[in-house]
Amino acid sequence: MQILSKKYLQNLLIVSTLLLGSSFASAGKNHPSCAYEPIDIEKYGKQPFQNPPDRHAQNGRLETVLSVQYTDPKTTSIAGCGVKLRTYEGKLVGPTLRVKQGDIVNLLLKNRLPKESPDEIQAQFDQENQNAYLDTIPASFNTTNVHFHGLHVSPTGNSDNVLLAISPQSNFPYEVTLPKDHPIGSYWYHAHAHGSTSIQVGSGMAGAIVIEDNPSTTPKALLAANANEKIFVLQTILYNQKGELNNITSLFPGPSTPNPKDCSTATNKDTWPCSQRRITINGQIVPIITMKRGEVQRWRLIDTAFRESIAFAVEKHDLHEIALDGNYLGRIDTWKAGTPIDLQPGYRSDVLIKASMKPGEYRIIDQPTSSLKSLRQADEPENLLAILKVVDETNDMALPTNEEMAALAPFGNLDLSKQAVGVQEVAFKLGQDMAGKKNYFQVNYRAFNPDHVRQLELGAVDMWSLTTVGDPAAVPGAIPPLPHVFHIHVNPFQWQRIGPDGKPQMVWKDTLLVQGPAVTNVYTHYQTYTGKFVMHCHILDHEDLGMMEIEEVINTPIAHSH
C-alpha cells in the first residue's frame, strides 16, 4: 500500500495531468453512463448467477485457443458503460479450464491487441518510470503472457513461463503438463508480463482452472455438492469515464477518505475508491444465486482483484471451508455465520454452503474492513457482492464428514516445519526518496532485475521468513511497514493459521498476506522441477513497479541461505 507524501502527490499530480493530456491517454470521449457515480444495482444487477463458460479436457488433453483482445463497447458493458478493455475472448471473464490430474493443456494464445506506436509505448513507460525506481524496462501494456497460478508444473520453455513476452499481433503455443498426482482443486490463470500485469488483470484478464475430482475417491456428498457448483471469479474491473483503462496510476490506492473533495484531483479521481465501481463476479453486478432449502453447493472463491481484501460472508449461513489455494484441508473447517472467509489478491477458498431451511433472500457480502486489516490502510465499507435466494422447495442434502475428507488431503499429515534446514528471507519494501518524488518497490532492497537470481536446491526444504519494511525515520514523511501479498510460483508452502476452533493448524497455500513489521514464517519443498520462476507481491502494480524477484531451482548442492 502506498501512503504518499505531500511532495509525492504534487509531483504525481503534475505527471498525471501531463499523461492525461497526451494523445495516448485522451483518445475517445467521456460517456455519461461511464461517469464516476454510484451504480444502480436494481437496474444493472440482480440477474441470475452465471458461471463462466467451461472448456473441458478430452482424452487426457485440453486443446484450446485463447484470444487476447479488446472488448467491443457496442456489445460489452458494465452498468451501462460500454467498455474497451483488454480481455480474454473479448469477455469480462475468461473461460474456466477444466482438467484432470495428468492432463496436458495445449493452449494457443493469440495476442490480438494492436501494436502500439513508439509514442504510446513511451507514455506507458513514463507512467511507471515517473513513479518508481525501475531497474529494467517494463513490457508495453499490450504485451502479455499467461501464468497458471498455483499449479505445480514446469516454469520453463512453453509451460508456466512468465518470463516470456508475447507481443501484439503474435501467437504462442503453451503446453502445460500436470503431474499425475497434482493436488485436485481450484486454481486460476491470468496475464503476467512484467509491466503490464496490473493493467491487464485490472481489466479482467483472468479465469478459473479446475482440476476435477476423481469420482472413485471423492465422497458422494461432495460429488453431489459439485453438481451445482458456483465459480466466483471476484473482480475489481477498473475503467475510466471513457470505459477504458490505460493509466497505471489509476491502480494506485487513492485517498483514504474518498469524499468529493479528495476525489476531485486528477491524481485520485479515477482510482478504485473514488470511481465508485463495484466488485463484480464473473463480470456480473450483484447476481442472484437460487438454492432449495437444505441444498448444499460448492462455491469456488477466487480473488482476482488487483488490490482488494474481501471478507466474504453470507448472512445467517455457516461457511464450510474444504480447501485453500487449491489444496484440500483434509477436513471441514466451519466458520460460523458472521465470521468471514479472508480473501486477498490471488487467494482461493472452496466452501460448501448448506441453504437455510427458512426461505428468503440472504445477502452475500464483503464485510467492512478496518484500516488495520485493509490493503489500502483505510477503513473499507461493506460491499454487497451477490444475493442468495432460498426458495420453498426442499432438497435436504448432507455435508461430507471430516473422516471422508481426510483422504483428500494431498500431502497427508506432512509437517515441513519439522524438516526445514535452509533459511530464505524476504523483505518487501515500499519507500520513497528524500525528495518525495519517486517510490522504491523492492524485494530485499532491490528492484526487479532479470539478472538478479536467487538459487534454490532441488529437493531442499526451506523456511522462508517474510516481512515488510518501510522508510528510515530520517526520510521526510517516512512510509511505515505496510501489508504486502507474498506469492511464489511452482511449489506451495505451509503456513500456520488459527482455525475456527481457535487452535493453530498447518495449511498449504501459494499466496499469503504479510503484515509488517511482524515476521511470518512459511515452509516449502522444491520438488520435481528445475528452472527460473518468480516470487513477488500480488498487489499487482507493486509487482509491475519492481517488487518481484527471480528464483531458480537447480539440481546442484548449494550452501544454505541465511
N, C-alpha and C positions, 0 to 999 in steps of 0.2 A: 504494500500500500504506500502511496506517496502522500506525505504531508509536506506541502510545498511552502517555501519561504515567500515573503512578500516580493523580494527581488526576483525570485524564480518565476513567480506568477506574472510579474510585469514583463519579464523577458518573453515568457511563453505567450502572453497576450499579443506582443509585437509580432512574434513568429507566426502565430495562428492567423492574425489579420493578414499578413503577407501571403500565407498559403491560401486562405480563403479568397483572397483577391486574385490569385493566379488563374490562368485559363483552365488549368487542370482541375482545380477544386470547384470552380464555379460553373461547370458545364450544367446545362439544364436550368429549369426554373422551379421555384418553390411551388408546392401544391397544397391547397387548403386542407386536404384530407391527411396530409403528412405533418401538419403543424404540431408543435410541442404542446399538446393539450391532453387532458385525461381522455382515455379511450372508453367509449360507451360499450360495456360488456353485454348489455341487453341487446344491442344492435349487432355487435360483431362477434360475440361469444355465445356460449351455451348451446353449441351444436353437439351432436353425438360424437363421442370419443372415437378417433380413428387411429389404428396402428399404422406405422409406415408400411409401404409395400414390401413384401418378402421376396428374397431371391434364394432358392434352395440349391444345395449341392445335390448332384445326382451321380451315383456310381463312384463315390469317393472323390468327386471333383466339382468345384463351383467355378464354372466358366461364365464370366460376365464382363460387360463393358460399363465403365463409369465415366460420364462426361462432366467436365468442369466447365460451367457456362454461367452467363448472367441470366437471371430471371427476366421474363418479359413483363414489364409493368402493366401491359394491357391485359394480361391474363393472371398475374400473380400479385396479390395484395395482402397487406396486413392492416386490419382495421380500416379498410377503405383506401389505404395508401398504396398505390401501385409502386412496386419496388423493383429496382435494378440492382441486384445483389449477386455476389459471387457464390455459386451453389453447386451441388451435385445434381445433375439432370434437370436443372432449372426449377427445382422444387425447394421448399423451405426446410426439408429434412431429407437426408439420404435414405436409400432403401436399406432394410435390415438384411444382413448377410447371414444365412443360416447354414451351419456346417456341423459335422460330427468329428469326433476325435480321429486323427489320422488322415483327414481330408486334405486336399490340395486346393488352394484358392488361386485360380488364374484370372487376374483382374487386369484388363486393358484400360489404363487411364488415358483418356483423351482430354488434353487441355485445350478447350475451345475458347478460352479467353483471348481477347485481342492483344496483339503485340503493342507495347507502349512505345511512345516516341521518346527520344533522349530527354526532352524537357519534362515529360511526365515522370520518367524514372528519377531524374534529378530532384523533382519536387517531392517524390516519395522519400528519397534518401534524406533530404533536408529535414523532413518531419522527424525522423529518428535521430539524425546527427545533431540537430539543434537542442535535443532534449537529453542526450545521453553520451557518455564517453564510449564510443564504439571501438572495438579492436579488429573489426572485419566489416567489409561492405555487405549489407544485408541483401537478400533477394528482393526483386521488384514485387509489387503487390499482385501481379498476375502470374508469377512463377509459383509452382506448387509441388507437392508430393503427397504421399499417404502414409500415415502412421497407424499401425494396428495396435491400438492402446491396450496394454495389459497382456498381450499374447506372448507366450514363451516360445518364440520362433527365432530363426536366424536374423541378425540385424544387417547382413551383408548382401552384396550383389543386388538382385532384383527382388529380395524379400523385404522385411520391415526396415528398410534403409532410409532414414530421414536425412542423410547427408546428400541425397540426390536433389537436383534442382531441375524440374521438368518445366521447360519454358513454354510460353504461349504458342499455340498452334503446333504442338508436337504431341506424340503419343509415347506411352511407356508401358511395357508388359510386366506386371508383377506376378511372381509365383511364390506363394507362401505355403509352406508345408507344415501342418500341425503334427506334433508328436502323437503317437497312438495313445499315450497316457496323459495327454494335455488336460488340465483341470476343466471340467464342464462348467459353463456359466455364462455371465453377461459381460461382454467387452464392447469396445466401440472403435470406430476409425474416424480420423479427422486429418485435415491439412496440417503440415508441419515443416514447411520450408522456412528456414530462419529469416526473419524479417517480414514475412507475410502471414505468419501463423495467426496472429491475433485478428488481423483484418478479415481473414478468410473464415476462421471459426466464429468470429463475431458476426459474420454474415449468415451463418447457419451451415457451414461446410462440415457436417458431422452425421454419422449414422451408427446404428447398433450392429454389433456382431453377437450372435447367439451360438454357442457351442451346445448342441442339443443333448438332452438327457438320453441315456440308454434305457429303453423301456424294460429291459430284462433285469436291471439292477435298481430301478427307481421305485420308491414306494408308490403304491396305487393312489393314495390320497394326493400325492404331489403331482402325479400324471393327470389326475382329474382337475387339479387347480391350474395346470398348464393349459388345459383345453381352451380356456377363455382368457389367457394371459394378456396383460397390457404392457406395451413398451412405452416408457416415459422418457423420451429424449427431451430433457429440460433445457430450454434455450434462453439466452438473452440476445436476441437478434436486434442489433442497433442500426438505425437508419436515420438520415437527416431529413430536412424538410423538402428535399428533392426525392426522397426514397432511396438514397444511396449511402454507402459507407466507403469513404476514401481517405479519411484522416485518422491516423493512429492516435492523435491527441484526443479524439472523441472517446477512446477507450480508457483514458486516464480516470482516476477516481471521481473527479467532480467535487463540488463543495460538500462539506459535512452537514450543512443545513440548507437543503435545496429549496430555498424560498425564492420568490420572484426577483428580489434584489441580487442574490448570489448567482442566480441562473441567467442574468441578463447579459453577462460579458461574453465576448467571443470565445474566451478560454473554456467556459463552463456550459454554455447553452446546449451543446449537442452531446454532453456526457450522459451516461445512463441515469443518474439521479435526477437530472434536470429535464431529460427528454420526455419523461412520463410514458415511456414504452413499458410493455408488460412482459413478464416471463411467459413464454409460450411452451406448449407441449406438442411436439411433432408439428410445429407451425400453427397450432390452434390456440385460441384465447379462451380460457375457462371452458374446456369441453365437459360434457356430462357423461359419466360412466353409469350404466344401469346394471344393477345386480338384483337377484332374487334374495329373499330373506334366507339367511343361513348359508348362502353360496360362498364358496372360497375361490379366490382368484390369486394368481401370481402376478405381482407387479414388478417389473424390472426398471428400477430408477437409475437414470444416467444423467449426471450433472455435466452438461457440455458447455456451461457458461464460461465466458472469458474472465469474469470476476464477480462471482455471486455465491455467497453462502446461503444454502437453503435448509431451513429447519422444517422438514417435511412431516406433516401430521394430518390425520383425518379425524374430524370431530366424532367423539364418542366411540371410537374404534381403536382396538389394540393393533399394533403393527408387529407381526410375527416375522422377524428377520431370519433368513436362512442362508444368506451369502453376502460377502463383502468383496468388492472389486473382483468379482467373478469366481471367488473361491467359496465353496460350501463350508459353513461353520462346523458341520457335523452335529448340529443340534438346532433347536429353535430358540432364539433369544426374543422373548416377548417384551416389547416396550409398551407399557400401559398407555391407554388413551390420555392424551395431553403431553406425553413425553415424545419429542420429535426424533426422527432419524436425521443425523447430521450429514449433510451433503456439501462437499466443497468441490471446486472445479476439478473434473476428472474422476470423482468418486462414483462408484456404483453400489447399490444396495438392492438385493432381491428380498421382497417381503411377501408374505401371504396375508391376505386380508379376508376376514370372515364377516360378511354383511350382517348388520344388526337384524334382530327379529322384529324390530319396530320399523315399519315403512316410513319413508320420508326422505328429505334431502339433507345431506351432510356435507359441510364444506371441507375441501381438501386445501390445506393452506401451507404457506411458508410463514411460520410463526415469527413474531417480532424478534429481532436480534439486537442485543445491546452492543455498544461500541467496543466493549471488552472482548467480544467474540467475533465481531464483524470484520471481514476482509477489508472493508472500506474504513475501518476505525471510526465509524459513525453509527448512531442508532438507526436501525432499519425497521420500517413499519411492517405490519402484517401484509402479506400478499395473498390474494385468492388465486389459487392455481387451477382448480377444477371443482366439480361437484359430483358427489356420489349420490345417485338416486336409487333408493331401495324400494322395490315395488312389492305389492301384496303377495305375489306368487312365492311359494316356498320351495327351496331346494337345500335342505339341511345337510351340508357336507362336513366331512371330518377333516381335521388337520392331521398331518403325519406326526408321528411320535418322535421324541428325541432318540429313542432306540433305532427307529427306522432311518433317521437322518445321519446317524453316526457313521454308517458305512460309506457315505458320500464324501466325507472329508478327504480332500485329495492327498494330504500328507500325514494322515492319521494323527497321532499324538506327538509328532516330532516337535522338539523344542530347540531351536537353533541357538538360543542364548546359552545353552549348556555346551555347545560345540564350538562357538566362535573363538578364533585365535587372533586374527588380524583386526586392526582398527582403522577405519576410514573416517575422515572428518569433513563436514560440510558447514560452512558459514555463509548464509545468504546475506549480502549487504546491499541495502538501498541507502545511499548517502548523497550528499551534494558537495560541490566545490565551495571554496571560500567566498566566491563572488555570488553564489546563489543562482548561477546561470544554467549549470548542467548537473545531471544526476549520474551517480555511479550505480550500475546494475551488475553485481558481481557474484561469483562463487569463489569463496576463499580469496577474496580481494583481487580477482582477475575477471575482466570481462571475457565473454566467449571469444575464443580463437581456435580455429580448427587444428592449429599446430600444437596446442597445449592439450596433452592427453594424460589421463590418469590410468595406469596399468593395474590390472587385477588378474589374479591367478585362477585359471580354470580349476574347479574343484574345491577352491578355498571357501571357508566360512568366515565372514567378517561381521563385526559390529560397525554400524555407521552411526556416528554421533552428529546429530543435526541441531543447528541453532541458527538464529538470525542476529545480526549486529546492526548498529546504526552509526551515527557520527560521533567522533570525539567531542567532548564538551566545548572545546575551543572554536568549533565551527559555528558561525552565526546562524541562528535558527536551526540548530542541530536536529536532525531526524533521529528519533529513537528507534530501538529494535522493533520491527514491525512483523506481522504474520506473513509467511510465505508458504507455498504449497509444493512440497517435495514430490517429484515424480522421477522414477528411474525406469528405463526400458529393459526388456528381456526377462529379468528374474524378479519375482515377487519377494517381499520381505515380511518378516514377522514383527509385530508391534503389540505391546501390552496396553489394553484399554480396560476400563471399568464396565462390566456387563450390567444388564438390567437388575441383577440381584445384588449389585453393589460390590461385587468381588472382582479382582483383576483376572483377566483372561488374555491368552495369546491369540491373535488373529492374523490372517495373511492379507496383505494389501500391496498395491503398487503406487499409491498416491496418498499423501498424508500432510495435513495441516501442521506447520511448525510454528509455535508461538514463542518468539524470542522475548527476553534473553534466556529463557529456560532451555535446557538441553533435552532433546528427545533421542532415545537410542532405539535403533531397529537392527534386525539381523537378517543376513541374506547369504545364499549359497549360489555361486556361479556355476551353473550346470549346463552341459550339453554343447553350448555354442561359444565359439571364439569370434573376435572381431570388434569393430568400433560401434558404439551407440552413444546415447546422450542421457544425461541427468540434468534436470532443470526445474525452475519454478513454474508451476502450472497456472499462475496468473500470467496470461499469455503475452501481454505487452511487456512484462518483465523479461520473459524469455527472449522476445524479439530484440530488446534493448541491451541484452548481454548476459542475463542471468541463466547461463547454461554452460555445461562442461562436457567434453567428450571423455568417455570411458572406453577402455579396450581390454577385453579378456584375452589373455594369451596362454598358450599351453606350455609355459616355461616357468619353473620355480622363480619367484621373485621375493625380495625381502618384504616382510610385513610392514605395512604403512602405519604410521602413528601421527 
